[in-house]
Amino acid sequence: MSVATLKKAAKRGERRLTAVPRVATRAATSAKAQVRDLATQGQQLARDVAHEVDGQVKQYTGRRSAAWLDGLSRLAGNHGWIASGLGALALYALFVLLV
């Protein structure tokens, strides 16, 4: 190998090394943008699902889910042990239905 070839290879290596921080910064910026987009899409999906569930709860019971949660909150505040028992029973029933 000649000295000229080694010098060219060394210069190429230096250029590549100086490009590493720029490429890393570009990759990090792109990753942040993708994560931000995914978070936005996830939030929109959660809102859509919550809206759909709320509509189904209202269709089946005649009351919105917020009204049910408010009633359950009052029940838990006034009758903690009863609310805990009903919660355990509901979880058990849900487990039995899903398994």
Secondary structure, 3 states (H helix, E strand, C coil): CCHHHHHHHHHHHHHHHHHHHHHHHHHHHHHHHHHHHHHHHHHHHHHHHHHHHHHHHHHHHCCCHHHHHHHHHHHHHHCHHHHHHHHHHHHHHHHHHHC
